[in-house]
Amino acid sequence: MSNFDFEHITTSIADGIATIELNRPTVLNAINRKMVREIVTALEAFDIDDSVRVNVIKGTGRAFAAGADIDEMANDTAISMELMNQFVDWDRIAVIKKPIIGEVHGFALGGGFELALCCDMIFAAEGTKFGFPEISIGAMPGAGGTQRLTKLMGRTKAIEWLWLGEPMDAKEALHYGVINRIVAPEVLHEETIKFAKRLVKQPPLSLRLIKESVNKAVDYSLYEGMQFERKNFYMLFASQDQKEGMKAFIEKRKPKFEGR
């Protein structure tokens, strides 16, 4: 990522895993527009980088991200925000093909929670708090919070959390299917990377087409989703990895996947 001069994030690549670290610790990684743009820029660069198989997003300091940057929005108007079209950057995260794992600790509130929900999987440290407190300042989530949370936990509980603006702890988030795993804080990064390394060994084309198919399942009817799944299933039979995988199975050896 040497071609990019990031102000609010740091990035690194190791063992096929790209790490994006939110880096505004003095304000608990409050998310401003430039940070979102930097995150998307990094994800898009990693998406076409053959050395990257999996992305991890984490926060430095005491929190993942304790919300959006309120100072940045305080004087905005409906028209200025419409003309700015700031959420178009958030929409770009949804079309990233490679897996994204959120490594979350401390707080994931407001825009920070929305960023976590943009990840395909979330690993959370014990004691992490999630929530949408926007209602307490006369606002509401605008980067997908009401939509993604409702699709994950269902209307009844989602509207309760959104109306009250109270945080949910990691155990509640796990119970309602909002996150994947709870990990002791001291081993959160280790466990996240350990899982990411498992994905690195999987065939990259299968990972991306499974992700695409699962995302369609959220919005499509069962019939439409199955037709989409079928096309992706057939497409994998044009890949070298599928030939390698089945050949290795027959020859009783470990396959070597190259993403081709």
N, C-alpha and C positions, 0 to 999 in steps of 0.2 A: 504493500500500500504506500510505497514511497512517493508515488505521484500525487498523493493527496495530503493537504495540510489541515489536519483536523484540529479543532479547538476544544471540542467538548467530549470527544471519545478517544480511546486508544485502541489500536488493533494489533493482532499478532496471528501468525499461522504456525502450527506445530502438529506433526503427525496427522495431517489431513483435516485438522480442526481449526477453524478460524474463530478467534475470540474477539468480540466487540465489547469493550468495557466503558460504561458511562462514567464520565470523569468530571463531574462538578460536585465534589464531595462537600464543599463548604455550604452548599444549599441542598444537601441530600439528593444530589443528581436531579434536581427539578428540570423537567424537560421543556426546552424552548424550541422554537421553530428551526433554528440552525442545527440543534442536536438531532432532531428528527431527520433533517436533510442529510446530515453526516452519516447517520445510521443506515439510511436507505442507500446512499452512495456506496458505503462499504459492502452492504449485502449484495448489491447489484454487481460490484466488482468481483466479489467472492463467487457469485453464481456462475460466472464465466471463467473462473480460475480452476484449471484442472487439478491443481495441488490441493484444492479444498473439497472435502466431501460433506462436512457438517459445520453449521454455525452455532456458536454459543454467545448469548447476550447476558451480561452480568453488570453489576454496579460496584464501583469502588467506594470505600468508606463504610458508613454505618447503615446504608440503605441501598436497595435496588434503585428506586426512584420514588420520592415522596410526593409526586404530583407534577402538574404542569407549572410553568413559570407564570404566576398570577400577575406580577408586575408588567410582563410583556403584553398581557391582554386587557388590562384594566381600562384603558382608554379607547379600546376598539369599539366600532359600531357594527350593526348588522351589515351595512353596505360595505364598509372597509374589509370585513371578513369575507364577504361574498366575492369581492374583487380580488382579494389576496388568494383565495382558494387554497388555504393552507393544508387542508386535509388530503389534497391530491398526493402529497408525499406519503401519508399514512397508507393510502390505497396501494401504493407501489409495493409495500411490504407483502401484501396478499398474493402477489404474483411471483415471489421468490420461489424457485423450484427446489432448492436443496433444504434439507431439514434445518429447523431453527429450534434450539433448546434454550429456554429461559432459566437462568441460574439466579434465583431470587432470595434475598435475605432482608431482614429489617422491615422495610415498608415497601409496598407496591400500591400506591394510592393514585386515584385520578388518572392522569395521563400515564403514570408509571404502571398502573394496573392494565390500562389499555395496551401498552407496549408488551407487557407480559402475555396478554391474551392474544397478541399477534403471533406469538411463538407456537410451534406445533406441540411442544411438550413443556411443562414447567416442573422443575425441581426446586423445592422450597426448603429453607432452613426452618427448624423448629422455632416457633415463636413469631414467624413472619406474619405481618398483618396486611390484608388485602382490602380494598374498598374504594367506593366512589363517593367522596364527601362533597362533590360539586353542589349538591342541593343546599348546603349550608351557606353558600355565597350567592344563592339565587340563580345558579346555572345548572347544567346537566352535562353528562359525558357527550362528547362530540366526535370522537375518533373511533367509534364503534363499540363503546362500552355497553350501551343498552342492548345492542344486537348480539354481540358475542357472549355476554354473560347470560342472556336469556336462552340462547341456543344451547349453552352448556348445562345450566342448572334448572331450566324450566321457568315459565312465566311467574308462577306463584311466589317462589323464593326470590327470584331476581328483582321483582318489583318492590318487595319488602326491603331488600338491601339498598336499592337505588333511592327509594323514598325516604328511608331513615338516614342514609349517608353514614351508617356505622360500619366500622371495620369487621371483617370476618377473620378469624385466626386460621392458621394453616390446616388444622384438623377439620374445621368446617369446610374449607375450600376443597380438601381431599374428599370428604364425604359427599359433596355435591358434584364431584367430577370436574372441578375447575382446575385442579392441579393433578400431577401424576404421582409425585412422591414427596414425602417429608424426610429430611435428612438432618442429622446433628450438625449444628453450625460449623463446627471445626473440620468436618469432612465434606461439606457441601461441594466445594470445587472439585475435590478428588472424586467424589461419586458422580458428579455431572460429567467430568471428563472420561471417567471409566465407561459410562454408558455411551457417550459420544464415540469412543473408540470401537465399541461394538457395532455402531452404525457405519463407521468408516469401513469395516470389513464387509458390509453388505453390498450387493450390486447397486451402483449409483442410479442406473436407469430405473430399476425396480423401485427404489426409494422415491424417486421423483414422480413416477406415474402412480404409485400408491397414494402419495400425498395429494396429487391432483384429483384422484378418484374419490378419496375420502372427503375432500373439500366440496366436491360436487354433491356428495350424498347429503350434506347439510341442507342444501337448497332444492335439489331435484326431487321429483317423485321417484318412487322405487323403480318404476319401469325405465324412466329416463336415466336414472343413475346406473342401472344395470347395463343399458346400451353403451353408456360412456365407459364403464368398467370393461366391457367386452372389447371395445376398440383398443384400449390400452393394453389389455391382455394379449391381443393379436400383435400389437406393435412390438412387444418385447420379444416376439419370436423372430424379429428381424435383427436382433442384437447379437453381438459376439458373446456377451455375458451369458445370455440364455443358453447358447450352444456349449459354452465352457461349463456352466453350472450343471447341465444335464450329463455332459460327458464325464465330469468329475464324479458325479453321483454314481454313474455306471462303473467307473474305474475305481471307485471307493477311495478317493483322495480329496483333499481340500481344494476347492476352486480358487482361481485367481481372477478376480473381477477387475476390469479396467475402465468400465463406464463407456464401452463402445458396443 
